């Protein structure tokens, strides 16, 4: 569900500082010159990381040195002859990794900053605003100080009218058949898309039904992408769609399926085609309440976590019963055992995930699915870069961009160490993690003292905040309608839920801040209370929290019967990280189709 300015849906953890005796050990460092402990201010542009355990993107190497010059890796090896004046970082007791690559994200707002702050130096976006692509290409081609991860993206996705992807408020040009697939692909290439993403999703895996592209259209899109020299990846959520996508020549599948386990024979056939799979276990396991990301969050320094990350990680999709999350893990096991390339990716910032933070959870989930430590890390570095043809990233090798992640401890023995970050370098420059988090935190206004009650006696003027507005699915290409009026001291909301959008809605939203979606601190209040009456339909109250303008908001249902009824909803009923921080409250009708009418009065946060 989205409202004005929203599209669909940011933390790793720092643990202990270096032990007290670490500084004393520097005096005996067996390399030329003086070395800086990782806890000190990190050098930039020209430096070496000495005597470190290195994961180079493929394998672990002990007691290696990495020489960085002008934002690139100049040399890598054991006991390098380093210039005496070259600043050093003592790598003993630490592991150096290539900057992580998240193979499935959706970019907007500050998500690229969230990614970088937790060691994800490149993101592979599977659907975002094409207007971001030109600037992203310019930024990623430069060696310069930055606070954001590099962006590579599919741009617009290919889907059916009203199909998956049309619900998020982004511009989508749907396809109704194979005719024009070549024109559609060329348009994406001209916009700056790095590959083509195709949606094969009818909603059945989620006990729903939505329009999906036909087989012939998917085949035409894959062929058109290949004709333009572009990769074609297919979004799937069930085994049948996965088998079809591979048979039609897809280069990759984004998401693992959990309706049925793939046979070993089919897994081997996948491997023979060279297809890769981005399982996005973080979002899939989160559907079933198994949130590795929340466990990572519990171990994370709060100063590094943005409001957006907290919100998206605490949000939840509602998954109907009858499915088994272990099937998803088993599918990854079988594909990996058959030799299919596995690419690490999270699908952040969808509900149950947080950009950057969830990548460290994804690594743990891949290990649960049977990958060894070096295979897990390769999935998030070199394999990801190779699968999506991302140049000069994913490895620590001569000539590669110095996107580096230094972590405390032995990652080969304990993958959880990836989140115990000492220093991140992007393009050879250290990333200021806490400063970045603070810069991204939105201003939160205090709530007014005393009761906050809207009785509509003075019309639509709420007396607090930006006020009351219409919200409908028309922003997403839908046709539902609503209008507001004040009659006899109550807000009357009338409209019609119509076809034209996969998840229709219409109603009203109250912006509590001075500007739309500005967060307000109601930490001394605990209940949303209002009076309502109407046509007997089911309605939904929705709460938007801090930094959550683009996330799926938590909802609580209510009924507007024929007589005035008082509804009280504890704020804690809204599944969000901090329900007392409120940017907006919406009251909407959803399916079924048809006209609706309800009234609100005496809306209060108490």
Secondary structure, DSSP 8 states (H G I E B T S, - for coil): ---TT--------------TTHHHHGGG-SSSS-EE-TTS----SEEEEEEEEEE-SS-EEEEEEEEEETTEEEEEETT----TTS-EEE-TTEEEEE-EEEEEE---TTHHHHHHHTTEEEEEESS--GGGHHHHHHHHTS----SS-EEEE--S-B--TT-TTGGGSS-----SSSTTHHHHHHHHHHHT-SSEEEE---SGGGT-------HHHHHHHHHHHHHTT--EEEE-SSHHHHHHHHHTT-SEEES---SS---HHHHHHHHHHT-EEE--HHHHHHHTT--HHHHHHHTS-GGG--HHHHHHHH------SS--HHHHHHHHHHHHHHT-EE-----BTSTT--TTHHHHHHHHHHHHTT--HHHHHHHTTHHHHHHTT-TT-SS--TTSB--EEEEES-TTT-GGGGGSEEEEEETTEE--HHHHHHHHS--EEE--SS-EEE--TTTT--SSSSEEEEEEGGGGT---EEEEEEETTEEEEEEEE-SSSTT--EEEEEE-SSSTT-EEE-TT--EEEEEEEESS-EEEEEEE-TT-TTS--EEEEEE--SS-EEEEEEGGGS-STTTTEESEEEEEE-SS-EEEEEEEEEEEE-
